[in-house]
Amino acid sequence: MAIHPATLLKAAALIEEFEGIEEEAYLDPIGIPTICAGLTRYPNGTPVRMGDVCSGSICRAHLENMLLREYLPAMEKIPGWERLGANRQAVLMSFAWNLGANFYGSEGFETITRVLRDGAARPEVYQQMSYALELYVKAGGRVFEGLVKRRKKEAAIWNLEDDGTMIYVCTQDTFLKKAAIPSSFLSELGRRRCEKGEEIAVSKTEEVPADSHMWVQLNGSGEKWVIYVPHWAEKSTVAVKPKAKEINWNDFSCRIGEYITVGEVLQYDARRKPKPGSKEAMEIQKICAEFDKLRKAWAGPIGITSGYRPEPYNSQVGGVRNSFHVQGMALDIYPIEESLEKFHQWLIRRWSGGYGDGRHRGFIHIDTRNGGGFSKRAEAKPAAVWTY
């Protein structure tokens, strides 16, 4: 099943918020017998009748059962469904529960169908979803205030996964590529030259695990290319901004530490945001604090090729199971103005956590397993060292 692990919980909570949980059958605004969270039929197909009674736990079980059995199959037919995060999947589940599982492609749902279809190819189109949702606020030909509030809430949750438009700048002459391999191995059709200072507008990114390349989707055309991350800088990372007192995980330019931003840690993917106050969020802050020490001692800019990679995104991009990236305890890094060889020889004697030698792939992996971190004195023995 192509469903984010958290989707059912989020969808059920959203549906229950607006439908409410009614343990005794009642008539909905257009006169249909309804029970639980807007249920008009039970999972076995039997219609709800006036006089029926259900407990709260049975109502939740009915809701989750029906979402999986009767709604998910229709959701999986929506283009790009599997690439949506839990928030956006939950919004579509809520919308479908309210207006029918097969809304996509049906008469009367042309606008939301277009946004979903075109957004799958060009992610920036997803930004039109707020407008699309707000068109569906009528029942029986009348506008209902409850539906207006519901659509606004759904739109706000949908927008939590909005990456916005990211601007990447060439820091040296380089190429956009059609594969994560050296440009010399590509034909003229498989690469596009970019000169130092040139900018590209990106609507979506997808990292290549254990590598210094990243897939980017160009804003407007929807074309997908690979970039070699050390040759590019995202503008919000370059901009000077003080460390935030409270981390805003919705703001890619927000600094977690003095030298590292939310965008760098999440690789500019809003689906990866940790829950504020969670163990993962705390671990991210710990390794960013160690990164700050490292960066200050190195006295030169350091880039990030990978950071927090929660499931299912870790698996989707090919990351190993039980990776420290999943726990928010790891970063893959590289020096921007010095050789990777020099950086490796300097850092391996100062990092006491896990250490992955990925020099041939353009990065060094560091993690904070066993309480490890950075030491100014060149005496550290990494808890684990391996080669990618």
C-alpha positions in Angstrom: 0.0 0.0 0.0 1.4 3.4 -1.0 0.5 5.3 2.2 2.7 7.2 4.6 2.7 5.5 8.1 1.2 8.6 9.7 -1.5 9.2 7.1 -4.2 7.1 8.8 -3.8 8.8 12.1 -3.7 12.3 10.6 -6.7 11.6 8.3 -8.8 10.1 11.1 -8.0 13.0 13.4 -8.9 15.6 10.7 -12.2 13.8 9.8 -13.2 13.4 13.4 -12.5 17.1 14.0 -15.1 18.2 11.4 -17.4 15.2 11.4 -17.4 14.8 15.1 -17.9 11.4 16.8 -21.6 10.7 17.2 -22.3 7.4 18.9 -26.0 7.6 18.1 -27.4 7.9 14.6 -28.6 11.3 13.4 -29.7 13.0 10.2 -27.0 15.0 8.4 -27.8 18.5 6.8 -29.4 16.9 3.8 -31.4 14.2 5.7 -29.3 11.1 5.5 -28.9 8.8 8.6 -25.4 9.2 9.8 -23.3 7.9 12.7 -19.7 8.1 14.1 -17.5 10.4 12.0 -20.0 11.0 9.2 -20.6 7.3 8.4 -23.6 6.7 6.2 -22.8 3.1 5.6 -20.9 0.5 7.7 -17.8 -1.3 6.4 -20.0 -4.3 5.3 -22.2 -2.0 3.2 -25.2 -1.9 5.5 -26.7 1.6 5.6 -26.9 3.5 8.9 -30.4 3.6 10.3 -31.9 5.9 12.8 -31.7 4.3 16.3 -28.2 2.8 15.7 -25.6 3.1 18.4 -21.8 2.7 18.3 -19.1 3.2 20.9 -16.2 5.7 20.3 -13.6 2.9 19.8 -15.8 1.1 17.3 -16.4 4.4 15.5 -12.6 4.9 15.1 -12.1 1.3 14.0 -14.9 1.7 11.4 -13.3 4.9 10.1 -9.7 3.5 9.8 -11.1 0.3 8.2 -13.1 2.1 5.6 -10.2 4.5 4.8 -8.0 1.6 4.0 -10.5 -0.6 2.2 -12.7 1.8 0.4 -10.7 5.0 0.0 -7.0 4.1 -0.3 -7.4 2.2 -3.6 -9.0 5.3 -5.2 -6.3 7.6 -3.7 -3.5 5.4 -5.1 -4.8 6.2 -8.6 -4.1 9.9 -8.1 -0.9 10.9 -10.0 2.0 11.5 -7.5 0.1 10.0 -4.5 3.0 8.0 -3.3 5.3 11.0 -3.3 3.0 13.1 -1.1 3.8 13.3 2.6 1.5 12.3 5.5 -0.1 15.8 5.7 -1.1 16.0 2.0 -2.3 12.4 1.9 -4.4 13.0 5.0 -6.0 16.1 3.4 -7.0 14.1 0.3 -8.4 11.3 2.5 -10.4 13.9 4.4 -11.7 15.5 1.2 -12.6 12.1 -0.2 -14.4 11.1 3.0 -16.5 14.3 2.7 -17.2 14.2 -1.0 -16.6 10.7 -2.3 -13.6 8.4 -2.8 -13.7 8.7 -6.6 -13.7 12.5 -6.9 -10.5 12.5 -8.9 -11.4 12.8 -12.6 -15.1 13.1 -11.9 -17.5 15.7 -13.2 -17.6 18.7 -10.9 -14.1 18.1 -9.7 -12.2 19.5 -12.7 -10.2 22.1 -10.7 -8.8 19.8 -8.0 -8.2 17.1 -10.6 -6.1 19.5 -12.7 -4.1 20.6 -9.7 -3.3 17.1 -8.7 -2.6 15.9 -12.2 -0.4 18.9 -13.1 1.2 19.1 -9.7 2.6 15.5 -10.1 4.6 16.7 -13.1 5.3 20.3 -11.9 5.2 20.5 -8.1 4.8 24.3 -8.0 1.2 23.7 -9.3 0.4 22.2 -5.9 0.5 25.8 -4.6 -2.9 26.3 -6.2 -4.5 23.6 -4.0 -5.8 26.2 -1.4 -7.9 27.9 -4.2 -9.1 24.5 -5.5 -10.2 23.2 -2.0 -12.2 26.4 -1.3 -14.4 25.8 -4.4 -16.0 22.8 -2.7 -18.0 24.3 0.2 -21.6 23.5 -0.9 -24.0 20.8 0.0 -27.4 20.6 -1.7 -26.5 23.8 -3.6 -26.0 25.8 -0.4 -22.7 27.1 1.1 -22.1 25.7 4.6 -19.9 27.5 7.1 -18.7 24.2 8.4 -17.4 23.3 5.0 -15.7 26.7 4.6 -13.8 26.1 7.8 -13.0 22.5 6.8 -11.5 23.6 3.5 -9.4 26.3 5.1 -8.1 23.8 7.6 -7.3 21.3 4.9 -5.6 24.0 2.8 -3.4 25.0 5.8 -2.4 21.4 6.4 -1.7 20.9 2.7 0.6 23.9 2.7 2.7 22.5 5.5 4.4 20.5 2.8 5.0 23.4 0.4 8.7 23.5 -0.4 8.2 26.9 -2.3 10.7 27.8 -5.0 14.4 27.3 -4.2 17.0 29.3 -6.1 20.3 27.5 -6.6 23.4 29.4 -7.7 26.5 27.9 -9.5 29.6 28.5 -7.4 31.8 27.4 -10.4 31.4 26.3 -14.0 29.5 23.0 -13.9 26.7 21.0 -15.5 23.1 19.9 -15.0 23.2 16.2 -15.7 20.8 13.4 -16.5 22.6 10.9 -14.3 24.6 11.0 -11.0 27.9 10.3 -12.8 30.8 12.4 -14.0 29.8 14.7 -16.8 32.5 13.3 -19.1 30.5 10.1 -19.3 27.4 11.9 -20.6 26.5 12.9 -24.1 25.7 16.5 -25.1 22.0 15.6 -24.7 22.7 14.2 -21.2 24.2 17.4 -19.8 23.7 21.1 -19.8 26.5 23.6 -19.2 26.1 26.2 -16.4 28.5 29.0 -15.8 29.6 30.3 -12.4 26.9 32.7 -11.0 24.1 31.2 -13.1 20.8 30.5 -11.2 18.2 27.8 -11.5 14.7 27.9 -9.9 13.9 24.5 -8.3 10.4 23.3 -7.2 11.5 19.9 -5.8 14.7 18.2 -4.6 15.5 14.5 -4.1 18.9 13.5 -2.7 21.0 10.6 -4.0 22.0 8.7 -0.8 25.6 8.1 0.0 26.5 10.5 -2.9 27.1 14.2 -3.4 24.6 14.4 -6.2 21.0 15.5 -5.9 18.0 15.4 -8.3 16.3 18.7 -8.8 13.0 19.5 -10.7 13.1 22.8 -12.5 10.3 25.3 -11.7 8.0 25.8 -14.7 9.3 23.1 -17.1 9.2 20.2 -14.7 12.4 18.9 -16.1 14.5 16.7 -13.8 18.2 17.0 -13.7 21.1 16.0 -11.4 23.4 18.5 -9.8 26.7 17.9 -8.1 25.9 19.6 -4.7 29.5 21.0 -4.0 29.1 23.1 -7.2 25.9 24.8 -6.1 24.6 26.9 -3.2 20.9 27.5 -2.3 20.4 31.2 -1.8 18.6 31.0 1.6 21.7 29.2 2.9 24.0 31.9 1.6 21.9 34.7 3.2 23.2 35.9 6.6 20.6 35.2 9.3 21.1 34.8 13.1 20.4 31.6 14.9 16.7 31.4 15.9 15.7 31.3 19.5 13.0 28.8 18.5 13.4 26.6 15.4 10.8 27.2 12.7 10.8 23.9 10.8 8.6 25.5 8.2 11.3 28.0 7.2 14.2 26.6 5.2 16.3 29.7 5.9 15.9 29.4 9.7 19.2 28.6 11.4 19.4 25.7 13.7 22.9 26.6 14.6 25.2 29.4 13.8 26.3 27.8 10.6 23.5 25.4 9.5 19.9 25.9 8.4 16.7 23.9 8.4 16.9 23.7 4.6 20.3 22.1 4.7 19.3 19.5 7.3 16.0 18.6 5.6 17.6 18.9 2.1 14.8 21.4 1.2 12.1 18.8 1.5 9.2 19.9 3.7 7.9 16.3 4.0 10.9 15.6 6.3 10.1 18.1 9.0 10.4 16.5 12.5 7.7 17.0 15.1 8.7 19.9 17.3 10.0 18.6 20.6 10.4 15.1 19.3 13.4 12.9 20.0 14.4 13.3 16.4 14.2 17.1 16.6 16.4 17.1 19.8 19.0 14.8 18.1 19.1 17.1 15.1 19.8 20.1 17.3 22.6 18.1 19.1 24.4 17.2 15.9 24.0 20.8 14.6 25.7 22.0 17.8 28.6 19.6 17.1 28.6 20.8 13.5 28.9 24.4 14.7 32.0 23.5 16.8 33.5 21.7 13.8 32.8 24.5 11.4 34.3 27.1 13.8 37.5 25.1 14.3 37.8 24.4 10.5 37.5 28.1 9.8 36.0 27.6 6.4 32.6 26.9 4.8 31.3 23.4 4.9 28.5 22.0 2.7 25.8 19.4 3.5 24.8 16.7 1.1 22.4 14.8 3.4 20.8 15.3 6.8 17.6 14.2 8.5 16.0 11.4 6.4 12.9 10.0 8.2 11.0 7.0 6.9 9.5 6.3 4.4 11.7 8.9 2.6 14.9 7.2 3.6 13.8 4.0 2.0 12.3 5.8 -1.0 15.7 7.3 -1.9 17.6 4.1 -1.3 18.9 4.8 2.2 19.9 1.8 4.4 17.5 0.6 7.2 18.2 1.9 10.7 20.4 4.7 9.3 21.4 7.3 11.8 20.0 9.8 9.3 16.6 8.4 10.2 17.2 9.3 13.9 18.3 12.8 13.2 21.9 11.9 14.3 23.8 12.2 11.1 25.1 14.6 8.5 27.1 14.0 5.3 29.4 17.0 4.8 32.2 18.4 2.6 34.6 21.4 2.6 33.7 24.1 0.1 37.1 25.8 -0.4 39.6 23.1 0.5 40.3 19.5 -0.7 38.3 16.7 0.7 41.5 14.8 1.4 42.8 17.5 3.7 39.4 17.8 5.4 39.3 14.0 6.0 42.8 13.9 7.5 41.9 16.8 9.8 38.5 15.6 10.9 39.1 11.9 11.5 41.4 12.7 14.4 38.8 15.1 15.9 35.4 13.2 15.6 34.5 10.6 18.2 31.1 9.5 16.8 30.5 7.4 13.8 32.6 8.3 10.8 32.0 7.2 7.2 34.8 7.7 4.6 33.0 8.7 1.4 35.8 10.7 -0.1 35.4 8.9 -3.5 31.8 10.0 -3.5 32.5 13.6 -2.4 31.5 13.6 1.3 32.3 12.5 4.9 29.6 11.0 7.0 29.5 12.0 10.7 27.0 10.9 13.4 26.7 11.2 17.2 26.3 7.6 18.1 27.5 6.7 21.6 27.5 10.3 22.6 30.2 11.2 20.1 31.0 14.6 18.7 33.7 17.1 17.8 36.9 17.7 19.8 39.3 20.6 19.1 42.2 18.4 20.1 43.4 15.9 17.5 43.0 12.9 19.8 39.6 11.5 19.0 39.1 7.9 18.0 35.8 7.5 16.0 33.3 5.1 17.5 33.1 3.4 14.1 34.8 4.0 10.8 33.8 2.5 7.5 34.2 3.2 3.8 31.3 3.7 1.4 
